[in-house]
Amino acid sequence: MGVPTQMEHITSTNFNGKVLENEIPVLLDFGAAWCGPCKTLEPQIEQIAKDYAGQLLVGHVDVGEQPDIAARYGVLGVPTLLFMYKGRVVQQLSGVPSKAKIVSAIEGLLAEADTE
């Protein structure tokens, strides 16, 4: 299995293995098919998945299909981005942040991972 270069579809079935037990940091993109701002953010997130392949797992959670994951992390609105490392949320961004703000959060996340 190669390094994923696109967003992983995260479900209740694969959540533990892909997110909680992952050795590398994870960016979770919570969104929904009906969400206009989510569609605006999607190309940025897909590019980030490519740019950080091997360093960061980028996963998408459809809140309509996986309401249990959204509820577990208190995601009340979409889009919401959760930056996670070793199963814990390090940072959260809501709405449509700039790519620079997302990259800054990722760099902080990767720096934390590098210090361990």
N, C-alpha and C positions, 0 to 999 in steps of 0.2 A: 504494500500500500504506500503510495507516494504522499508527499506533503500536499494537503489541500490548498488550492489556490483560489477557492471561491468560498462563499458562505456555506456553512454547514446548516442543514435543517435540524433544529433541536426540538426533540419531543420528550414526553415523559419517559418513554422507553430508553432513549439514549442519553438522557440528561446527566445521570451520575457518571458514566464513563467519559463522555465528551467534555463535561464542564467541571464537576466536582472533583474528579480523580485525575484531571489533566495536569501534567507536569509543567506546561507552559501557560502563560496568562491567557485569559479568555475575554473577548469582547462580545457581549450578548446584545443583539439588536431586537428589541421588542417592538412589533408592529402588527399591522393588519391589512388585509387586501383592500378594505374600504377606506383606508387612511391616506388622504392626499399628501400631507407632510411626510409620511413614511416613504411614499414614492419619490418625493423630492430628495430625501436623504439616501435612498438606496444606491444610486451610482457611486456616491462617496464611500459608502461602506464596502461595496464590491471592490473598489479600487484599493482600499485599505487592506482588504483580505489578500489581494495580490501582492501589494507592497510589503506586507509583513508575514508572508507565507513562511512557515517554519519557526517563527518567533512568537506568533500570536494566533490562536484559533478564533475565527470570527464566526459566530453562530447567529442564526435568525430564529426567533420564537414568534410564531403567529399566535397572538393572544386569543383569537377566536377559536383556534384549534387546541391550544394549550393553556386554558385559563388557570389551571392549577399551578403552573410555573409562575405566571404573572402574579397570582395571589400570594405565593410563597415569598416573593420579593417586594410585595407592596406596590407593584406597578399599576397605577391607576389611570395613566394616560399614555398614549403613544404618539410619536415614537419616544422610546426611552432606551438609553444605552447604559448597560451595566459593565463596568470594568472589573474583572474578577481574577483572583490569584489564589490558588490552593483552596478553592471552595468558598472564599469570602469576598464580599463586595468591597472593593477598594475605592471606587468612585462611581457616581451616577450622573448622567446628563439627560435632561428631558427637552423635548422640542426638537428643533432643527439647529444644532450648534454648527458653527463654522468648522470647516475641515481642519483649520489650524488648532482650534480648541480640542477637537477629537484627537489629533496627532499629539498634542501636548499631554493629554491624559494617557495616551498609549505609551509615550516616552517615559512618563512617570511610573507607569505600571511595569514596563520592562526594566527600568532602573531598580525598582524594588525587587524584582525577580533576580536581577544580577547580583544583588547584595547578599543573597542567601546561599 
